[in-house]
């Protein structure tokens, strides 16, 4: 049972974010792409927050977010994108998919941990 | 167009004539060339340099290099056979042409010149090495964003960068390289990062919190992949305009050729590539060997620097790493 699902194809980023969140008292699961993220979310109803990259193989993060709201009809989970992307059009697509927020990489845990904890409360 | 400052390029100087060394050196400085001379003459030595990773823009060769008439010509044949992408500029004693050479031999040289006619050489250098202009703001921005990305991933290291330079050779450095496509409305091509595996693994094993025995080449792959991702993301946010009205299926592509045995990669373009060498030094171990990472930009599919500009929205962006709530 995890509270946060970290979705990123880079093991470097996955490990960094997961380790940081665990060190801050959160229970964390991880997935390697959007498709894997959907599977993990389906199998673990306790997940309250998804922190996801955008550009990933097999299924990108925005498509995953759209499927979470559409196919899974899960409007309860909070979704944050953690990505190098910063284009307004991508953010608009994210907003339309019900994404809660956007973090431009690199990950700065100290700057966002307070907000992330509120999103899993 | 932004301000344009000419980049430097390294040339291998195969010219033993000490009486003209000063004038050749002054000419190189005037032309933004960094001259590299072999420690020892001889074909084997020259070929050993060409096998190493010197990142050359070209070769200045004296026709009698090696001390005898025609030894320079023989050396040129061997260089051209091994590294045909490197332009060879031939210094002759009497005539500024390849007159007297067989057609096949003449084709090896980008030009022939004499010391009395260096302007001809200069014009050919400009057209063959310095033909492509890289805006100063772009080069500075690339170094800034790359240093920041590397510093994020190698927290225990200082990251320095050498003067950017232009290269014509296509030799791959080290054992691992990453490649990412760069797409915008003013440039299209690739960015490469190249590194030696064991040296970078050594850095990763010394990063705080990393178990030395648990770090493998897969961790190295992942870190260099993420460095590439961060740099391309920064580049895109800062410089890349959108590819408007262009269907991805209509965009041109050319084959990329990699020859592992020769450590050779070709993108099909003859233009000089922008090359930057970053050096990572461990903060807590000043005696450790510095670790180089080479970065190359190959804009082989489109290069329109007149349309280069920073994205206007860059100043209003939320700082990297901070959460922008919707």
Interface residues (C-beta under 8 A of the other chain):
Chain A: X10 X11 X12 X13 X19 X55 X80 X83 X84 X85 X86 X87 X88 X89 X91 X94 X95 X99 X100 X101 X102 X103 X104 X105 X106 X107 X108 X111 X112 X115 X116
Chain B: X149 X152 X153 X209 X218 X219 X222 X223 X225 X226 X229 X230 X232 X233 X234 X236 X237 X242 X313 X317 X318 X319 X320 X321 X322 X323 X324 X325 X326
